[in-house]
Amino acid sequence: MARSDDFFLSPTDAGDDREFRADKRTGSTVQPIIDGVATFQAMERAIAKATNTVHLSLWIFNPGTPLQARAEVNRTLAGRKVKHQAGTWGELLATVAGLGVRVRILLNDFDAVLADLNHANNWRACQKLNALDTRWGKGNLQTVVSMHDARSSLGGSVLASRAAAMLPRLNKGGWGAARTRVAGMPGLWPYLTVAPSGDRWALKTSPDWQLHPAAHHQKLCVVDRTTGFCGGLDVNTGRLATTSHLGRLWHDIQVKVDGAVAADLDRNFLGRWNTEAPLFNTVVGTAGPGGLAKPARPVAAAVPVPGTAVPPGSGPATAQLWRTLSTDSTFSPVPSVLRSDIRDGYRKAIGQANQYIYIENQYVRSPELADWLIARRSARPQLKLIIVLPVAPEEVAGTIDPVTDHGLFLQHQALTELRTAFGADLGLYSMVARSAAAGKHATNSAGSAQIYVHSKAMLVDDEWATVGSANTNPRSFQVDTEANIAWYDPAAVRAFRLTLWSELLGASAKTLAGWTPADFVTRWQTIAAANSAKTGAMAGTRQGFIVPHDPARFPGHEQNQIPDAFVEAFNPTDPEPEYVV
């Protein structure tokens, strides 16, 4: 058994609220929550009881997402003398703000040319939240839509051609509709001008095309600095899945933390807010082309991080906040890395494994990750490895663009190398619905629709685990703004594994508790193979949701012109605000 300290990283602080690395925190309680409905219920309950602050950072957000603990939330609000009912996330946040709670929200801004629909949707979310603040929030609900500062001129020609192709859609429906459309897309403003005819948009002559390849990908919520949530879930209706997966075919994990770890998440949020809010204020303080109105309200640009320490909790875990943080690079086509905690932490944790490693992730595309796992297998020949990942990303259903193709190549390469090194001690699996698919789709497997594995988790030896927003790919390890919680608590990590595997494998926790690491892969393989054979009407008799994953199905091709760190930069053909199967 490894020592607790062997899994954690040394703190790096120097008083910097943006670039700090927090120390490990003893006395912590870390509670994993599986799938969206249960996660949203827990977050909603905490927000309804907030007395001081609610800080929310999301990649995408739909304020109209219905509350999942609505009755309980409204009973809590009624006890706080609220006269109206809240039915959506936006209404809950505005209502709590109206009680004097400072509610601050950071939303990622997308490159407006390559991801125009997601760009427009997050700005629309900001405008809806501004309206709710006017109605109920009393000025205490503030929202920032923030573009990562990393830029690249590598995609200038791509941006220009895509913007030209976008013009007919921007101008659709007449000048009034065209003005309204572009008014909610400020990321397009540097590239557009009013045509001489005065009734349509045109591209400026030789604008400075700048690709914005990075994203703020953190998915976290902190209430009153003492209760935090961190994981893979954005707040929208597409994530409203339960462990039965009878509705939304989406699988995800969040963790709830307390005490000093929650305060570290809050410091991370405020460090970002104080950096990103001034940039947002510049955008919303500038009128657009053709006299377009400013797209949103400015916010308070400087919020001090509280100096009072949050006392440690009374839980059994040792936990630490890990982050990825990067910034614009003057001399390199890829961003400059400021914090690589998640990458470094994965490497360190893998180096402690003796019996098994379990990885559940949307993307397994890091060549480094494969190298670390293979090196540990060489040192510990008895080591077992189980990986759960999607059948395939949704992009494969259409024309596979070069970025997607390169990502598929990276994943095929990593999984092939792992299969060679681990042999029968490697298990690769995906999740599918327990019903026959209604039609053919590129991501079906065993005749069923895939359950999209979006979680980002790793467990080691029933001792240590991490859950967060970071995928195991170069992008999340080096570029995007990410947050993970890592914790050591053998009893709780084992309980987490048993609960999680019970959902995936359809076996009771008592049955799973009788398995030993030496036979983990054999047990998984037996269930997965049997499930794969049960197709058509027999799909409903499967045990859990696991089927074998075939890495050779989508091998992809190497695209040398695309840096590994930019893979999954955008998905222009598949807007993601409401992923509904």
C-alpha positions in Angstrom: 0.0 0.0 0.0 1.3 3.4 -1.0 1.5 6.2 1.6 -1.0 9.0 1.3 1.7 11.6 0.6 2.9 9.6 -2.4 -0.1 10.7 -4.4 0.0 14.5 -3.9 1.9 17.4 -5.3 3.9 20.0 -3.5 2.1 23.4 -3.1 3.1 26.4 -5.2 1.6 29.6 -3.9 3.5 32.9 -3.7 0.2 34.6 -2.9 -1.0 34.4 -6.5 -4.7 33.7 -6.6 -4.7 32.6 -10.2 -1.6 30.5 -10.6 -1.4 28.9 -7.1 -1.3 25.2 -6.4 -3.0 24.5 -3.1 -1.5 22.1 -0.6 -3.2 18.8 0.2 -6.0 19.2 2.8 -6.5 16.7 5.5 -9.8 16.2 7.3 -11.7 16.4 4.0 -15.0 14.8 3.0 -15.1 13.9 -0.7 -18.4 12.5 -1.9 -18.7 11.2 -5.5 -22.1 11.7 -7.2 -22.8 9.6 -10.3 -24.8 11.0 -13.2 -26.6 14.3 -13.8 -29.9 14.2 -12.0 -28.4 13.3 -8.6 -25.6 15.8 -9.1 -28.0 18.7 -10.0 -30.2 17.8 -7.0 -27.2 18.1 -4.6 -26.1 21.4 -6.2 -29.6 22.9 -6.1 -30.0 22.1 -2.4 -26.7 23.7 -1.6 -27.5 26.8 -3.7 -30.9 27.3 -2.1 -29.3 27.5 1.3 -26.5 29.9 0.3 -26.1 32.9 2.6 -23.0 34.7 1.2 -21.8 33.6 -2.3 -22.5 31.2 -5.1 -19.7 30.8 -7.7 -20.4 28.8 -10.8 -18.0 28.1 -13.7 -19.2 26.2 -16.7 -18.2 25.4 -20.3 -21.8 25.6 -21.4 -25.0 26.6 -19.5 -28.7 26.6 -20.2 -30.4 28.8 -17.5 -33.7 27.1 -18.5 -32.6 23.7 -17.2 -35.4 22.5 -15.0 -34.7 22.0 -11.3 -34.4 18.4 -10.3 -35.0 19.0 -6.6 -37.7 21.6 -7.3 -40.1 20.8 -4.4 -37.4 20.7 -1.8 -35.7 23.9 -3.2 -38.9 25.9 -3.1 -39.7 24.7 0.5 -36.2 26.0 1.4 -36.8 29.3 -0.4 -40.3 29.7 1.2 -38.7 29.3 4.6 -36.5 32.3 3.6 -39.6 34.4 2.8 -39.4 34.0 -0.9 -42.9 34.6 -2.4 -42.5 33.1 -5.8 -41.6 29.6 -7.0 -38.3 28.8 -8.9 -38.6 26.2 -11.7 -35.3 26.6 -13.5 -31.6 27.0 -12.7 -31.7 30.6 -13.8 -34.6 31.4 -11.6 -33.0 29.7 -8.6 -29.8 31.7 -9.1 -31.7 35.0 -9.5 -33.9 34.2 -6.5 -30.9 33.5 -4.2 -29.2 36.7 -5.5 -32.4 38.6 -4.5 -31.8 37.4 -1.0 -28.5 39.2 -0.9 -26.2 36.3 -2.0 -23.5 37.4 -4.4 -23.9 35.0 -7.4 -21.2 35.1 -10.0 -21.0 33.0 -13.1 -18.1 32.3 -15.5 -19.1 31.0 -18.9 -16.7 29.9 -21.6 -16.7 31.9 -24.8 -16.2 29.9 -28.0 -14.4 31.0 -31.1 -17.3 32.7 -32.9 -16.3 31.5 -36.4 -15.5 27.8 -35.7 -18.1 27.3 -32.9 -20.6 29.9 -33.8 -23.7 28.2 -32.3 -22.1 27.5 -28.9 -20.7 31.0 -28.9 -24.2 32.4 -29.5 -25.8 30.2 -26.9 -23.5 31.2 -24.1 -24.0 34.9 -24.9 -27.7 34.2 -25.0 -27.4 32.6 -21.6 -25.7 35.7 -20.3 -28.5 37.9 -21.6 -31.2 35.7 -20.0 -29.3 35.8 -16.7 -29.1 39.6 -16.9 -32.9 39.7 -17.4 -33.5 37.4 -14.5 -31.2 39.6 -12.3 -33.3 42.6 -13.3 -36.5 40.7 -12.4 -35.4 39.1 -9.1 -31.6 39.4 -8.5 -31.3 43.0 -7.3 -28.0 43.4 -9.1 -26.4 40.5 -7.2 -26.4 38.1 -10.2 -23.4 38.8 -12.4 -22.3 36.8 -15.4 -19.1 36.9 -17.4 -18.6 35.2 -20.8 -14.9 34.8 -21.0 -12.6 33.9 -24.0 -9.4 32.1 -23.2 -6.5 34.5 -24.0 -4.5 32.0 -26.1 -4.6 32.8 -29.7 -3.1 31.4 -32.9 -2.8 32.7 -36.4 -2.4 29.1 -37.7 -6.1 28.9 -38.6 -6.5 32.2 -40.3 -7.3 30.8 -43.7 -9.7 28.3 -42.2 -11.5 31.1 -40.3 -11.7 33.3 -43.4 -13.3 30.6 -45.5 -15.7 29.5 -42.7 -16.7 33.1 -42.1 -17.4 33.6 -45.8 -19.5 30.5 -45.9 -21.4 31.7 -42.8 -22.4 35.0 -44.3 -25.6 33.7 -46.0 -26.8 32.3 -42.7 -26.0 35.5 -40.9 -27.9 37.5 -43.4 -30.9 35.2 -43.6 -34.4 36.7 -43.0 -33.7 40.4 -43.9 -31.7 43.1 -42.3 -33.6 43.2 -39.0 -33.1 39.5 -38.4 -29.4 39.8 -39.5 -28.7 42.6 -37.0 -30.4 40.7 -34.1 -28.4 37.6 -34.9 -25.0 39.3 -35.0 -25.9 41.5 -32.0 -25.7 38.3 -29.9 -22.4 37.2 -31.3 -19.7 39.7 -30.3 -16.9 37.4 -31.3 -17.8 38.1 -34.9 -17.7 41.8 -34.6 -14.0 42.2 -35.4 -14.6 40.5 -38.8 -17.8 42.1 -40.0 -18.9 45.4 -41.5 -22.1 46.7 -43.0 -22.2 46.2 -46.8 -22.4 49.4 -48.9 -26.0 48.5 -49.7 -26.7 49.0 -46.0 -28.9 45.9 -45.7 -26.5 43.0 -45.1 -23.3 42.0 -43.4 -20.0 41.7 -45.3 -16.5 40.7 -44.2 -14.0 43.4 -43.5 -11.1 43.8 -45.9 -8.1 41.8 -44.6 -9.1 41.6 -40.9 -6.6 40.1 -38.4 -8.0 36.6 -38.2 -7.1 35.1 -34.8 -8.0 31.5 -33.9 -9.0 31.0 -30.3 -8.2 27.4 -29.8 -8.4 27.1 -26.0 -11.3 27.0 -23.6 -12.2 27.5 -20.0 -13.4 23.9 -19.4 -13.9 23.9 -15.6 -17.3 22.6 -14.4 -17.6 23.7 -10.8 -19.9 25.3 -8.2 -18.9 26.7 -4.8 -21.4 27.8 -2.2 -20.3 30.0 0.7 -16.7 28.9 0.3 -17.5 25.8 2.3 -19.3 23.5 -0.1 -17.9 22.7 -3.5 -18.8 20.6 -6.6 -16.3 19.7 -9.3 -16.4 17.2 -12.2 -17.5 16.7 -15.7 -21.1 18.1 -15.7 -22.3 21.3 -17.3 -25.8 22.4 -16.4 -28.2 21.8 -19.3 -31.0 19.4 -20.1 -28.8 17.1 -22.1 -27.1 16.0 -18.9 -30.3 15.0 -17.1 -29.4 11.3 -16.8 -30.0 8.9 -14.0 -28.1 5.7 -13.3 -30.9 3.7 -15.0 -30.2 5.5 -18.3 -33.8 5.2 -19.4 -33.8 8.8 -20.7 -30.7 10.8 -21.6 -27.9 8.5 -22.7 -25.2 10.3 -20.8 -22.8 9.2 -18.1 -20.9 11.6 -15.9 -19.4 12.0 -12.4 -19.1 15.0 -10.0 -17.7 15.2 -6.5 -18.9 17.2 -3.6 -16.2 18.6 -1.2 -16.1 20.6 2.0 -13.8 22.7 4.1 -10.5 23.9 2.8 -10.8 22.1 -0.5 -14.0 24.0 -1.2 -12.2 27.2 -0.3 -9.4 26.3 -2.8 -12.0 25.9 -5.5 -13.4 29.3 -4.5 -10.0 30.9 -4.7 -9.5 29.4 -8.1 -12.8 30.9 -9.2 -12.0 34.4 -7.9 -8.5 34.3 -9.3 -10.1 33.6 -12.7 -12.8 36.2 -12.2 -10.4 39.0 -11.4 -8.4 38.2 -14.6 -11.3 37.5 -16.9 -13.9 40.1 -15.8 -11.9 43.1 -17.1 -11.6 41.5 -20.5 -15.4 40.8 -20.5 -16.1 44.4 -19.5 -14.0 45.6 -22.5 -16.1 43.5 -24.9 -19.4 44.6 -23.5 -18.3 48.2 -23.3 -17.7 48.5 -27.0 -20.5 49.0 -29.5 -20.5 46.6 -32.5 -20.4 47.3 -36.2 -23.3 49.2 -37.6 -24.1 50.6 -34.2 -25.1 47.3 -32.6 -26.0 47.5 -29.0 -23.6 46.3 -26.3 -24.4 42.6 -25.7 -24.5 42.5 -21.9 -23.9 44.4 -18.7 -20.5 45.0 -17.2 -19.6 43.4 -13.9 -17.5 44.2 -10.8 -14.1 43.5 -12.1 -12.2 43.1 -8.8 -13.4 40.9 -6.1 -10.9 40.2 -3.2 -10.3 36.7 -2.1 -11.4 36.4 1.5 -8.4 36.4 3.9 -10.1 34.3 6.5 -9.2 30.6 6.4 -11.9 28.0 6.1 -11.3 25.4 8.9 -10.7 21.8 7.8 -13.6 19.4 7.9 -13.9 16.3 10.0 -13.8 13.8 7.1 -11.3 11.0 6.6 -9.9 12.0 3.2 -6.7 13.8 2.2 -7.6 15.8 -0.9 -6.0 18.3 -3.3 -7.2 20.6 -6.0 -5.4 20.1 -9.3 -5.6 22.4 -12.3 -4.5 23.0 -15.8 -3.9 26.6 -16.7 -2.3 28.2 -19.8 -2.0 31.6 -21.4 -1.2 33.1 -24.7 2.3 32.4 -26.1 4.2 34.9 -28.1 6.7 32.6 -29.7 4.9 29.3 -29.9 1.8 28.1 -31.9 0.5 26.5 -28.7 -0.3 28.2 -25.4 2.2 28.6 -22.6 1.5 26.2 -19.7 1.1 27.9 -16.3 -0.3 25.0 -14.3 0.1 21.3 -15.3 -1.1 19.8 -12.0 -3.5 17.3 -13.6 -0.9 16.0 -16.0 1.8 15.8 -13.2 -0.7 14.3 -10.8 -1.8 11.5 -13.2 1.8 10.6 -13.8 2.6 10.5 -10.0 -0.6 8.4 -9.2 0.1 5.9 -11.9 3.5 5.5 -10.5 2.0 4.3 -7.2 -0.2 1.6 -8.7 0.4 -2.0 -7.6 -2.9 -3.9 -8.3 -5.2 -2.1 -10.7 -5.9 1.2 -12.4 -9.4 2.1 -13.5 -9.9 5.0 -16.0 -13.2 6.3 -17.1 -12.9 9.2 -19.6 -14.4 10.8 -22.7 -11.1 10.8 -24.5 -8.0 8.6 -23.9 -5.7 10.3 -26.3 -2.5 11.3 -24.4 0.7 9.5 -25.7 2.2 10.4 -22.3 -0.5 8.6 -20.4 0.1 5.4 -22.4 3.8 5.7 -21.7 3.2 6.1 -18.0 0.9 3.1 -17.8 3.2 0.9 -19.8 6.2 1.9 -17.6 4.2 1.0 -14.5 3.1 -2.3 -16.0 6.8 -3.1 -16.7 7.6 -2.4 -13.0 4.5 -4.3 -11.7 3.7 -7.2 -14.1 0.6 -8.1 -12.1 -1.0 -4.7 -12.7 -4.5 -4.7 -14.3 -5.9 -1.9 -16.3 -9.6 -1.2 -17.1 -10.7 1.7 -19.3 -14.2 2.8 -20.0 -14.7 5.3 -22.8 -17.3 6.2 -25.5 -17.9 3.9 -28.5 -16.9 7.0 -30.5 -17.4 10.8 -30.4 -20.5 12.1 -32.1 -18.5 13.8 -34.8 -18.0 10.4 -36.6 -21.6 10.4 -37.6 -20.9 13.2 -40.2 -17.9 14.2 -42.3 -14.9 13.6 -40.1 -12.9 16.8 -40.2 -9.0 16.8 -39.8 -9.2 17.7 -36.1 -11.5 14.8 -35.3 -9.4 12.5 -37.5 -6.3 13.3 -35.7 -8.0 12.8 -32.3 -9.1 9.3 -33.5 -5.6 8.5 -34.5 -4.1 9.5 -31.2 -6.6 7.4 -29.3 -6.2 4.4 -31.6 -2.4 4.7 -31.2 -2.6 4.9 -27.4 -5.0 2.0 -27.0 -3.1 -0.2 -29.4 0.1 0.4 -27.5 -1.6 -0.4 -24.2 -3.1 -3.6 -25.6 0.3 -4.8 -26.7 1.9 -4.0 -23.3 -0.9 -5.4 -21.0 -2.3 -8.2 -23.2 -5.2 -10.0 -21.4 -4.7 -7.8 -18.4 -6.2 -4.8 -20.2 -10.0 -4.4 -20.5 -11.5 -1.8 -22.9 -15.2 -1.2 -22.6 -18.0 1.2 -23.7 -21.5 1.7 -22.5 -24.7 1.1 -24.5 -28.4 1.3 -23.8 -30.3 -1.8 -22.8 -32.5 -1.6 -25.9 -32.1 -2.0 -29.6 -31.3 1.2 -31.4 -34.2 2.8 -33.4 -32.0 3.2 -36.4 -28.4 2.9 -37.7 -25.9 5.3 -36.3 -22.1 5.5 -36.6 -21.8 5.3 -32.8 -24.0 2.3 -32.2 -22.5 -0.8 -30.7 -24.0 -4.3 -30.3 -27.1 -3.0 -32.1 -27.7 -0.3 -29.4 -27.2 3.4 -29.0 -24.2 4.3 -27.0 -24.4 5.9 -23.6 -22.0 8.7 -23.9 -19.2 8.4 -21.4 -18.3 12.0 -20.5 -16.9 11.4 -17.0 -13.2 12.1 -16.2 -12.1 9.7 -13.4 -9.2 7.5 -12.4 -9.0 5.1 -9.4 -5.9 3.3 -8.1 -5.8 0.3 -5.9 -8.9 1.1 -3.8 -6.8 3.9 -2.2 -6.8 7.0 -4.3 -9.1 8.6 -6.9 -9.5 11.7 -9.0 -12.6 13.2 -10.6 -12.8 16.5 -12.5 -13.2 18.2 -15.8 -10.0 17.1 -17.5 -10.0 14.5 -20.3 -6.9 12.3 -20.6 -5.7 14.0 -23.8 -3.0 16.6 -24.5 -5.6 19.4 -24.6 -6.7 18.9 -21.1 -3.2 18.3 -19.8 -1.7 21.3 -21.4 -4.1 23.9 -22.7 -7.7 24.2 -21.4 -8.6 25.6 -18.0 -9.4 22.5 -16.0 -10.0 21.5 -12.4 -9.8 18.0 -10.7 -10.1 16.9 -7.2 -7.7 14.1 -6.1 -8.2 12.3 -2.8 -6.8 9.5 -0.7 -9.3 7.6 1.4 -9.1 3.8 1.0 -12.5 3.0 2.5 -14.3 5.7 0.6 -12.5 5.0 -2.7 -13.4 1.3 -2.5 -17.1 2.3 -1.8 -17.0 4.6 -4.8 -15.7 1.8 -7.0 -18.3 -0.6 -5.8 -21.2 1.9 -6.4 -19.9 2.9 -9.8 -19.2 -0.6 -11.0 -22.6 -1.7 -9.7 -24.2 0.7 -12.2 -22.0 -0.2 -15.1 -22.0 -4.0 -14.6 -25.4 -4.6 -13.2 -24.0 -6.5 -10.2 -24.7 -5.8 -6.5 -22.0 -4.2 -4.4 -21.9 -7.3 -2.3 -21.1 -9.4 -5.3 -18.5 -7.0 -6.5 -16.9 -6.9 -3.1 -16.0 -10.6 -3.5 -13.9 -9.9 -6.6 -10.1 -9.6 -6.3 -8.0 -7.3 -8.5 -6.4 -10.4 -10.0 -9.7 -11.3 -11.7 -11.1 -7.9 -12.3 -10.5 -7.9 -16.1 -11.8 -11.5 -16.5 -15.0 -10.7 -14.6 -15.6 -7.5 -16.7 -14.8 -9.4 -19.9 -17.3 -12.1 -19.1 -20.1 -9.6 -18.6 -19.2 -7.4 -21.6 -19.0 -10.4 -24.0 -22.4 -11.7 -22.8 -23.9 -8.3 -23.2 -22.5 -7.9 -26.7 -24.2 -11.2 -27.8 -27.6 -10.0 -26.6 -28.9 -8.0 -29.4 -32.4 -7.0 -30.7 -35.1 -7.9 -28.3 -32.6 -9.6 -26.0 -30.8 -6.3 -25.3 -33.2 -5.7 -22.4 -31.7 -8.7 -20.6 -28.2 -7.4 -20.5 -26.4 -7.1 -17.2 -25.6 -3.5 -16.8 -24.4 -1.4 -19.8 -20.9 -2.6 -20.6 -19.8 -4.0 -24.0 -16.3 -4.5 -25.4 -14.7 -1.4 -27.0 -13.0 -1.9 -30.3 -10.1 0.6 -30.8 -9.6 -0.5 -34.4 -13.1 0.6 -35.4 -12.2 4.3 -35.8 -8.4 4.3 -36.3 -8.2 7.9 -37.7 -5.2 9.4 -39.5 -2.3 11.5 -38.3 -2.6 15.1 -39.3 0.8 16.6 -38.9 -0.3 20.2 -39.3 -2.5 19.9 -36.2 -0.7 20.1 -32.8 -1.9 17.4 -30.5 -2.7 20.1 -27.9 -5.4 21.5 -30.2 -7.3 18.3 -30.8 -10.9 18.7 -29.8 -10.5 22.5 -30.1 -13.9 22.8 -31.6 -16.8 20.7 -32.9 -18.3 23.1 -35.5 -20.7 20.6 -36.9 -22.2 19.4 -33.6 -23.3 22.2 -31.2 -23.5 20.8 -27.7 -25.8 23.0 -25.5 -28.5 20.3 -25.5 -27.2 16.8 -26.1 -30.3 14.7 -26.3 -30.5 11.2 -27.7 
